Amino acid sequence: MIIQNLTEAEVVDIRSSFDIETGERIEIFTLSKDLEKVYQV
């Protein structure tokens, strides 16, 4: 999923973790606004 239109949302927390099985890095964003606004296209 591609997150667009993030200008309205303030990122208050970013956490990075590592998936050992797939070898991919996972980033978890905590936003201060509703996710519906963030995911709007």
ZIRAHU-V805844 format. One record per residue. N is the residue number from 1. RES is the residue in one small letter. PSI is psi as a letter, one per 20 degrees, with the letter a starting at -180 (* if undefined). Layout:
BEGIN
((N	RES	PSI) (N	RES	PSI))
END
This chain:
BEGIN
((1	m	p) (2	i	p) (3	i	p) (4	q	r) (5	n	l) (6	l	j) (7	t	h) (8	e	i) (9	a	q) (10	e	p) (11	v	o) (12	v	i) (13	d	p) (14	i	p) (15	r	p) (16	s	p) (17	s	r) (18	f	p) (19	d	o) (20	i	h) (21	e	g) (22	t	i) (23	g	j) (24	e	q) (25	r	p) (26	i	p) (27	e	p) (28	i	p) (29	f	p) (30	t	p) (31	l	q) (32	s	i) (33	k	r) (34	d	q) (35	l	h) (36	e	h) (37	k	h) (38	v	g) (39	y	i) (40	q	q) (41	v	*))
END
